[in-house]
């Protein structure tokens, strides 16, 4: 059950990142100097609100996780979010998924597997 809570929290965190990416693709490129200029568009963007909701639920779930398991066990599972984000980014946002990234993803998966067995 603990691993399920960990995975849900991690996937919600990843979903938040993906919602931010989608929302900012709609808002457009924003630098630090243009942040104030674009704040209205960001506040009206439903994707960014969805991201904040996902983050909030993820944090609540993560608190439940850390009340039950050691942080040294749970924290490496956040790496799964990198894998999911890379795959979703490739298929839905047309981002590159090079051989080097794929190899990195495999290393992450092996590491998470080994930690989950401990």
ChimeraX attribute file (.defattr): number of C-alpha atoms within 10 A of each C-alpha:
attribute: neighborCount
match mode: 1-to-1
recipient: residues
	/A:1	7
	/A:2	13
	/A:3	14
	/A:4	10
	/A:5	16
	/A:6	22
	/A:7	21
	/A:8	16
	/A:9	27
	/A:10	26
	/A:11	20
	/A:12	22
	/A:13	24
	/A:14	25
	/A:15	22
	/A:16	23
	/A:17	19
	/A:18	23
	/A:19	20
	/A:20	21
	/A:21	17
	/A:22	19
	/A:23	21
	/A:24	17
	/A:25	11
	/A:26	13
	/A:27	16
	/A:28	11
	/A:29	10
	/A:30	13
	/A:31	10
	/A:32	7
	/A:33	8
	/A:34	10
	/A:35	12
	/A:36	11
	/A:37	12
	/A:38	15
	/A:39	13
	/A:40	11
	/A:41	13
	/A:42	20
	/A:43	11
	/A:44	12
	/A:45	17
	/A:46	14
	/A:47	20
	/A:48	21
	/A:49	17
	/A:50	17
	/A:51	22
	/A:52	17
	/A:53	16
	/A:54	20
	/A:55	20
	/A:56	16
	/A:57	15
	/A:58	24
	/A:59	16
	/A:60	11
	/A:61	19
	/A:62	21
	/A:63	12
	/A:64	15
	/A:65	22
	/A:66	16
	/A:67	10
	/A:68	11
	/A:69	14
	/A:70	10
	/A:71	11
	/A:72	10
	/A:73	15
	/A:74	22
	/A:75	16
	/A:76	15
	/A:77	22
	/A:78	17
	/A:79	17
	/A:80	18
	/A:81	19
	/A:82	17
	/A:83	19
	/A:84	17
	/A:85	17
	/A:86	19
	/A:87	18
	/A:88	16
	/A:89	17
	/A:90	14
	/A:91	12
	/A:92	10
	/A:93	14
	/A:94	10
	/A:95	12
	/A:96	12
	/A:97	13
	/A:98	10
	/A:99	9
	/A:100	9
	/A:101	13
	/A:102	14
	/A:103	11
	/A:104	14
	/A:105	19
	/A:106	13
	/A:107	12
	/A:108	18
	/A:109	16
	/A:110	12
	/A:111	14
	/A:112	19
	/A:113	13
	/A:114	10
	/A:115	14
	/A:116	13
	/A:117	7
	/A:118	6
